[in-house]
Amino acid sequence: MPEFRLDVDAVRRRAKRAGDLTDGAIARRVGVERTTISRLMSDRTAPSLRTVVLLGRAYSVTVEDLLMEVEAA
């Protein structure tokens, strides 16, 4: 079964286009804590489905646009 993880580069590109250059700006737009975004962007934690959906809504993209398939360990 495939595994997926947040495509941090895709999130950063979308955020930059929207003028959100910091984790705090992304967090405000998405409606989550800055520390949540910081942990996601540094790959220290996996996002919940809710967070991925909120990211997609905030940047007008699909969930699929924010995830990437990785090889199972």
SULRAQUI-V864643 format. One record per run of one state. SS is the DSSP state (alpha for helix, beta for strand, coil for the rest). FROM is the first residue (numbers start at 1). TO is the last residue. If there is no record, write none. Layout:
# SULRAQUI-V864643
ss=SS from=FROM to=TO
ss=SS from=FROM to=TO
This chain:
# SULRAQUI-V864643
ss=coil from=1 to=2
ss=beta from=3 to=6
ss=coil from=7 to=7
ss=alpha from=8 to=17
ss=coil from=18 to=22
ss=alpha from=23 to=30
ss=coil from=31 to=33
ss=alpha from=34 to=41
ss=coil from=42 to=48
ss=alpha from=49 to=58
ss=coil from=59 to=62
ss=alpha from=63 to=66
ss=beta from=67 to=70
ss=coil from=71 to=73
